[in-house]
Amino acid sequence: MKQTKLRSIVMTAFFAAIIFVGIQAFRIPLPAAVGTPFLHFGHIFVVLAVLMLGPKRSAIAGVTGLVIFDILNGYIHSIPNVFVTTLVKCLVTGMVFLALKKKGENNSRKEYIFAILCAAIYGVCSIVLDFVWSSGELILAGSSVQAALTAEVTAIPATIINAIFTVAGTAILYLPVKRGYQLWK
């Protein structure tokens, strides 16, 4: 029992670390009217954490890895957004994956398709949550609703690019990561 709990903690910490490294080591700036978005591997590793660890532990790993990156790189103002949206994305995507996986009846082909579908769900959640959160921030900062929505519409392509990159990365990495995770489990 203790060994299982220790493995759970170690894997959660491992995913938090790899999420941090996935952003820290690989960033390509993307143009946007609002903020300073960039393409990175962090969300791919968050999705992989969701698929391997489940909703709760992946939420811990995702929030930890992303928030540590924000603290160390001057994005402290983004922490509330990152905290809330990552929590929601991990919990929603994780619960959907668990339900789909149960329906898949241990069919590895179906499970792979469900993993890609869940990466897409994570991406759509990112787009919607980022749009809503950022629009709300601009409105609270004094922008008109129209100006906030216009600014966010121009910033959405960067989030869409990251969502597509997340789905593609998950499609490539899911099977090898799953094999490695099962060996360590």
Backbone bond lengths (Angstrom), bond angles and torsions (degrees), N, CA, C in turn:
res aa  C-N    CA-C-N  psi(-1)  N-CA   C-N-CA  omega(-1)  CA-C   N-CA-C  phi
1 M - - - 1.446 - - 1.530 110.85 -
2 K 1.345 117.71 -47.33 1.460 121.03 -179.49 1.517 111.38 -63.93
3 Q 1.341 116.52 -37.89 1.454 120.63 -179.50 1.536 110.33 -65.64
4 T 1.322 117.99 -38.53 1.461 122.10 178.17 1.523 110.37 -64.45
5 K 1.313 117.05 -42.61 1.468 121.18 179.10 1.529 110.32 -65.94
6 L 1.315 116.91 -40.92 1.465 121.08 177.73 1.522 110.66 -63.01
7 R 1.328 117.57 -43.77 1.472 120.62 177.15 1.513 110.99 -60.90
8 S 1.306 117.28 -40.48 1.456 122.17 178.63 1.530 110.64 -60.58
9 I 1.320 116.30 -45.58 1.466 121.40 179.06 1.528 110.42 -64.86
10 V 1.328 116.43 -44.01 1.462 120.81 -179.10 1.530 110.63 -63.23
11 M 1.324 118.03 -43.68 1.469 120.65 -179.56 1.523 111.27 -67.65
12 T 1.314 117.34 -37.51 1.461 120.19 176.74 1.524 110.02 -63.60
13 A 1.322 116.84 -44.62 1.471 121.43 178.02 1.531 110.79 -65.28
14 F 1.332 116.67 -39.41 1.462 120.08 177.96 1.519 110.72 -60.08
15 F 1.327 117.00 -47.57 1.460 119.47 179.79 1.523 111.36 -65.11
16 A 1.330 118.63 -37.81 1.470 120.39 175.97 1.524 109.82 -59.29
17 A 1.322 116.32 -43.47 1.464 120.81 -179.44 1.522 111.47 -66.21
18 I 1.316 117.31 -44.04 1.462 120.31 -177.50 1.529 110.91 -70.25
19 I 1.322 117.18 -30.52 1.469 120.77 174.67 1.529 108.99 -64.62
20 F 1.327 116.29 -46.45 1.467 120.43 177.47 1.526 110.74 -58.72
21 V 1.329 117.02 -49.82 1.464 121.10 -178.88 1.531 110.58 -63.29
22 G 1.314 117.07 -35.23 1.464 121.46 179.50 1.512 113.41 -62.62
23 I 1.306 117.08 -26.01 1.468 120.38 176.30 1.524 110.14 -93.98
24 Q 1.301 115.88 -43.76 1.466 120.87 -175.36 1.527 112.19 -63.14
25 A 1.320 116.90 -40.34 1.467 120.64 -171.94 1.528 113.74 -87.55
26 F 1.315 117.93 -18.94 1.461 120.27 -174.27 1.517 109.55 -140.69
27 R 1.329 115.77 105.40 1.468 120.56 178.66 1.520 109.17 -139.40
28 I 1.313 115.81 127.44 1.461 121.49 172.50 1.520 106.56 -119.33
29 P 1.349 118.10 115.18 1.468 120.19 -179.71 1.532 111.91 -60.28
30 L 1.317 115.04 141.65 1.460 121.90 177.38 1.526 108.39 -118.07
31 P 1.323 117.52 141.89 1.468 119.36 178.89 1.527 111.30 -71.12
32 A 1.318 115.59 140.73 1.468 121.13 176.60 1.519 109.04 -160.81
33 A 1.318 115.39 148.77 1.463 120.73 178.51 1.522 111.54 -72.91
34 V 1.320 116.53 -25.98 1.455 121.50 -177.45 1.523 108.77 -127.77
35 G 1.311 117.49 131.54 1.457 121.59 176.04 1.523 112.53 80.00
36 T 1.328 114.16 -172.40 1.462 121.49 -179.71 1.527 109.35 -130.96
37 P 1.344 117.44 69.33 1.463 119.84 -176.77 1.531 111.90 -72.67
38 F 1.320 114.98 157.45 1.455 120.27 176.46 1.521 109.45 -151.25
39 L 1.318 115.42 153.44 1.451 122.88 176.42 1.519 107.72 -79.55
40 H 1.337 117.41 135.38 1.462 120.35 -178.25 1.528 110.64 -158.80
41 F 1.338 115.20 168.13 1.464 121.80 -179.52 1.531 113.42 -86.58
42 G 1.314 118.17 -7.49 1.461 121.14 -174.73 1.515 113.87 -53.91
43 H 1.338 117.31 -47.17 1.461 119.63 -177.98 1.530 112.17 -68.89
44 I 1.330 116.54 -31.16 1.469 118.83 175.41 1.525 108.94 -60.64
45 F 1.331 116.16 -44.95 1.466 119.56 -178.84 1.522 111.89 -71.09
46 V 1.323 117.87 -29.18 1.471 119.64 174.29 1.527 108.93 -65.37
47 V 1.332 117.32 -45.27 1.468 120.22 179.19 1.529 110.28 -62.52
48 L 1.319 117.18 -43.13 1.463 119.60 177.71 1.530 111.12 -61.80
49 A 1.322 116.84 -36.52 1.469 120.12 175.36 1.524 110.30 -63.43
50 V 1.329 116.57 -42.80 1.468 120.36 177.73 1.522 110.07 -57.74
51 L 1.317 116.49 -44.95 1.458 121.29 -175.92 1.525 112.86 -71.88
52 M 1.319 117.04 -29.63 1.469 120.32 -178.71 1.529 112.22 -92.29
53 L 1.328 116.68 -42.79 1.464 121.19 -170.60 1.519 114.20 -96.39
54 G 1.321 116.91 -19.79 1.455 120.19 -174.86 1.518 111.11 93.38
55 P 1.331 115.99 176.43 1.465 120.06 -172.41 1.533 115.22 -64.19
56 K 1.314 118.32 -47.36 1.472 120.54 -172.98 1.529 112.52 -70.85
57 R 1.315 116.45 -51.97 1.468 119.29 -177.50 1.525 111.46 -67.30
58 S 1.340 116.90 -34.10 1.466 118.79 177.64 1.524 110.72 -68.70
59 A 1.324 116.87 -33.64 1.463 119.69 176.57 1.526 110.09 -62.81
60 I 1.317 116.44 -41.69 1.470 120.45 177.28 1.525 110.28 -63.44
61 A 1.339 116.50 -47.72 1.466 120.45 -179.36 1.524 111.12 -63.95
62 G 1.331 116.75 -45.65 1.459 121.04 -178.26 1.517 112.60 -62.82
63 V 1.316 115.91 -49.92 1.466 119.90 179.55 1.526 110.25 -61.76
64 T 1.313 117.50 -44.29 1.465 120.97 -178.45 1.523 111.22 -61.97
65 G 1.329 117.83 -51.60 1.462 121.04 -178.57 1.518 112.84 -61.84
66 L 1.330 116.74 -44.43 1.464 120.69 -178.12 1.533 111.96 -70.64
67 V 1.316 116.98 -40.44 1.471 120.06 -179.65 1.532 110.98 -68.80
68 I 1.319 117.66 -39.64 1.472 119.33 176.36 1.525 109.73 -60.26
69 F 1.331 117.24 -42.24 1.463 119.89 176.51 1.529 110.11 -58.87
70 D 1.319 116.84 -47.60 1.469 120.57 -178.59 1.526 111.64 -60.40
71 I 1.310 116.90 -43.00 1.471 120.84 -179.80 1.527 110.65 -62.65
72 L 1.317 116.50 -45.26 1.462 120.62 -174.69 1.528 114.41 -78.86
73 N 1.334 116.95 -11.17 1.460 119.75 -175.59 1.527 114.04 -122.17
74 G 1.316 117.52 17.57 1.454 120.66 173.83 1.519 115.79 78.79
75 Y 1.312 117.46 22.34 1.459 120.62 178.41 1.530 110.76 -108.41
76 I 1.311 116.76 35.67 1.467 120.84 -176.82 1.533 111.13 -58.24
77 H 1.321 116.77 -34.27 1.463 120.53 178.87 1.535 112.45 -62.55
78 S 1.333 117.71 -20.31 1.464 122.35 -178.69 1.523 113.85 -87.74
79 I 1.314 117.34 -9.28 1.467 120.37 -172.71 1.535 113.33 -58.95
80 P 1.328 121.16 -44.98 1.473 117.94 178.62 1.533 112.36 -58.47
81 N 1.331 116.52 -43.77 1.463 121.43 178.09 1.517 110.23 -60.82
82 V 1.319 117.48 -50.93 1.461 122.57 -178.23 1.526 110.39 -60.73
83 F 1.317 117.10 -44.55 1.459 121.47 -179.10 1.529 111.24 -59.34
84 V 1.319 116.49 -54.34 1.469 120.93 -175.20 1.522 111.41 -68.01
85 T 1.331 117.25 -48.94 1.465 119.11 -175.13 1.528 111.96 -68.38
86 T 1.325 117.83 -37.20 1.465 119.87 178.56 1.520 110.23 -66.48
87 L 1.307 116.44 -41.86 1.462 120.83 177.05 1.527 110.42 -57.86
88 V 1.314 116.85 -49.61 1.466 121.24 -179.04 1.530 110.65 -62.91
89 K 1.347 117.23 -47.59 1.472 120.44 -178.09 1.525 111.57 -61.53
90 C 1.319 117.09 -43.19 1.474 120.02 -179.48 1.519 111.37 -66.14
91 L 1.314 117.13 -44.58 1.460 119.96 -178.58 1.521 111.73 -66.37
92 V 1.329 117.24 -45.75 1.475 120.54 -179.52 1.524 110.42 -65.40
93 T 1.330 116.50 -52.04 1.465 120.41 -177.59 1.529 110.90 -62.82
94 G 1.316 116.80 -41.29 1.456 120.72 -179.76 1.514 112.85 -64.03
95 M 1.332 116.83 -42.00 1.464 119.53 179.52 1.525 111.26 -67.69
96 V 1.331 116.10 -38.58 1.473 119.62 177.13 1.527 109.73 -63.06
97 F 1.340 116.85 -45.04 1.462 119.85 -179.07 1.529 111.64 -62.87
98 L 1.322 116.97 -42.66 1.470 119.49 178.57 1.533 111.13 -60.46
99 A 1.332 116.32 -42.41 1.468 120.24 179.81 1.530 111.05 -66.19
100 L 1.328 116.58 -43.77 1.464 120.08 179.92 1.521 111.35 -67.08
101 K 1.320 116.29 -41.45 1.465 121.13 -179.34 1.533 110.29 -61.57
102 K 1.314 115.94 -38.96 1.471 120.60 177.97 1.528 109.94 -63.50
103 K 1.342 116.46 -38.74 1.462 120.98 178.18 1.525 111.82 -70.14
104 G 1.335 116.60 -27.60 1.455 121.67 -177.35 1.511 114.56 -71.37
105 E 1.321 117.52 -11.90 1.456 123.42 175.65 1.529 113.11 49.96
106 N 1.307 117.15 51.56 1.467 123.55 177.21 1.532 113.70 59.38
107 N 1.318 117.39 27.04 1.458 122.96 175.61 1.529 107.30 -89.48
108 S 1.332 117.35 110.81 1.465 120.48 -173.27 1.525 112.21 -66.02
109 R 1.315 117.85 -31.80 1.479 119.95 178.09 1.533 110.31 -66.94
110 K 1.324 115.66 -45.80 1.474 120.05 177.66 1.526 110.24 -62.57
111 E 1.323 116.31 -42.13 1.464 120.06 -179.49 1.538 110.88 -60.34
112 Y 1.326 116.53 -41.24 1.464 120.71 177.81 1.531 110.64 -61.91
113 I 1.329 116.22 -45.35 1.472 120.41 178.19 1.525 109.87 -62.09
114 F 1.333 117.22 -41.50 1.462 120.88 178.73 1.535 110.78 -63.89
115 A 1.336 116.73 -37.14 1.467 120.66 178.37 1.525 110.31 -62.51
116 I 1.328 117.12 -43.65 1.466 121.16 179.05 1.528 109.87 -66.79
117 L 1.313 116.15 -41.87 1.467 120.46 177.41 1.529 110.17 -59.86
118 C 1.320 117.07 -42.19 1.464 120.63 179.80 1.530 111.46 -68.47
119 A 1.326 117.68 -33.27 1.472 119.95 173.79 1.524 109.44 -62.76
120 A 1.335 116.52 -38.79 1.467 120.57 177.15 1.533 110.92 -66.78
121 I 1.326 116.67 -39.88 1.469 120.58 176.89 1.531 109.58 -61.53
122 Y 1.324 116.30 -43.94 1.466 120.97 176.69 1.530 109.79 -58.35
123 G 1.334 116.55 -43.81 1.466 120.80 179.81 1.521 112.25 -63.26
124 V 1.329 117.10 -44.29 1.467 120.86 178.50 1.528 110.01 -64.07
125 C 1.323 116.52 -42.00 1.474 119.74 175.85 1.526 110.43 -59.33
126 S 1.325 117.08 -40.87 1.469 120.72 178.64 1.515 110.74 -59.86
127 I 1.322 115.99 -45.90 1.470 120.67 -178.44 1.525 110.43 -62.57
128 V 1.313 116.21 -49.87 1.473 120.80 -176.87 1.531 110.85 -65.93
129 L 1.323 116.47 -49.89 1.472 119.88 -177.20 1.528 111.54 -64.80
130 D 1.326 117.02 -40.75 1.460 120.06 178.56 1.524 110.57 -63.21
131 F 1.324 116.67 -43.58 1.465 120.99 179.36 1.530 111.09 -61.05
132 V 1.321 116.20 -48.83 1.467 120.96 -177.89 1.531 110.68 -65.64
133 W 1.331 116.38 -48.08 1.462 120.21 -177.52 1.531 111.14 -62.15
134 S 1.331 116.04 -50.41 1.463 120.08 -176.48 1.520 112.15 -66.70
135 S 1.327 117.10 -37.48 1.472 119.87 175.57 1.525 109.82 -62.09
136 G 1.322 116.04 -44.87 1.464 120.64 178.44 1.520 112.08 -60.45
137 E 1.332 116.99 -42.30 1.471 120.28 177.90 1.519 111.40 -60.17
138 L 1.338 116.56 -44.20 1.464 120.22 -179.32 1.532 111.26 -65.55
139 I 1.312 116.40 -39.91 1.466 120.05 178.72 1.531 110.00 -65.70
140 L 1.333 116.98 -43.24 1.467 120.34 177.82 1.526 112.13 -64.73
141 A 1.331 116.23 -28.43 1.469 120.44 179.15 1.531 112.11 -80.44
142 G 1.344 117.15 -5.21 1.454 119.71 175.16 1.510 115.79 116.05
143 S 1.317 118.75 -2.73 1.464 120.63 177.22 1.518 109.89 -71.59
144 S 1.316 115.41 152.36 1.460 118.63 172.68 1.529 108.08 -71.43
145 V 1.299 116.39 160.61 1.456 120.49 179.68 1.528 109.99 -59.75
146 Q 1.325 116.62 -43.82 1.469 120.52 -179.66 1.524 111.28 -62.83
147 A 1.328 117.72 -44.39 1.468 120.69 179.78 1.529 111.07 -64.60
148 A 1.329 116.68 -40.86 1.471 120.57 179.45 1.520 111.01 -64.23
149 L 1.330 116.76 -45.75 1.458 120.02 -179.69 1.527 111.66 -65.96
150 T 1.321 116.71 -38.75 1.469 120.81 177.65 1.523 110.71 -63.02
151 A 1.329 116.36 -46.09 1.467 120.07 178.88 1.523 110.81 -60.83
152 E 1.310 117.33 -41.84 1.459 120.51 -178.34 1.525 112.45 -71.42
153 V 1.316 117.43 -33.52 1.466 120.06 175.90 1.527 109.76 -62.47
154 T 1.333 117.04 -38.03 1.468 119.49 178.85 1.531 111.78 -73.58
155 A 1.325 118.04 -21.70 1.460 121.59 -179.68 1.533 112.47 -89.38
156 I 1.321 117.83 -17.71 1.462 122.21 -175.96 1.533 113.81 -60.56
157 P 1.334 120.53 -35.66 1.478 118.10 179.90 1.532 113.69 -54.02
158 A 1.327 118.51 -36.15 1.467 121.06 178.34 1.528 110.25 -63.92
159 T 1.317 117.84 -39.80 1.467 121.60 178.75 1.525 110.34 -69.36
160 I 1.319 116.91 -37.75 1.464 121.00 177.82 1.531 110.24 -64.40
161 I 1.326 116.76 -42.78 1.471 120.79 178.15 1.526 109.77 -60.68
162 N 1.320 117.45 -44.94 1.468 120.67 177.74 1.528 111.14 -63.05
163 A 1.323 117.56 -38.31 1.473 120.88 179.53 1.533 110.22 -64.74
164 I 1.319 117.57 -43.78 1.463 121.49 178.87 1.531 110.04 -64.28
165 F 1.329 116.44 -42.54 1.460 121.78 178.09 1.535 110.38 -61.47
166 T 1.318 116.54 -38.53 1.464 121.58 178.67 1.526 111.21 -64.62
167 V 1.317 117.31 -44.10 1.464 120.95 178.86 1.529 109.98 -64.03
168 A 1.322 117.25 -46.41 1.476 121.13 -179.54 1.532 110.87 -62.65
169 G 1.319 116.85 -45.13 1.461 120.82 179.44 1.512 112.51 -63.63
170 T 1.320 116.18 -38.98 1.461 120.54 177.98 1.528 110.30 -65.99
171 A 1.328 116.56 -40.44 1.466 120.66 178.69 1.524 111.28 -60.29
172 I 1.316 116.73 -37.85 1.465 121.42 -178.70 1.531 111.39 -77.54
173 L 1.317 117.44 -41.55 1.463 120.98 -170.74 1.529 115.72 -93.83
174 Y 1.321 118.04 -15.13 1.464 119.73 -173.18 1.537 112.97 -57.06
175 L 1.315 117.66 -52.43 1.465 119.74 -175.27 1.527 112.81 -64.17
176 P 1.347 119.94 -48.03 1.470 117.49 178.23 1.530 113.13 -64.29
177 V 1.321 117.35 -37.92 1.470 119.87 178.85 1.525 109.77 -66.59
178 K 1.317 116.91 -40.43 1.469 120.10 179.22 1.529 110.37 -62.60
179 R 1.334 117.09 -43.58 1.464 120.17 178.68 1.527 110.79 -60.75
180 G 1.314 116.53 -46.58 1.466 120.63 179.06 1.514 111.99 -62.73
181 Y 1.318 116.39 -41.69 1.455 120.87 179.83 1.521 110.84 -63.97
182 Q 1.327 117.24 -41.96 1.462 120.55 -179.89 1.533 111.41 -66.93
183 L 1.320 117.12 -34.19 1.472 119.94 177.41 1.517 111.11 -65.62
184 W 1.319 116.47 -37.98 1.457 120.67 -177.96 1.513 112.70 -79.28
185 K 1.328 115.53 -26.74 1.458 121.80 -178.86 1.481 108.75 -66.29
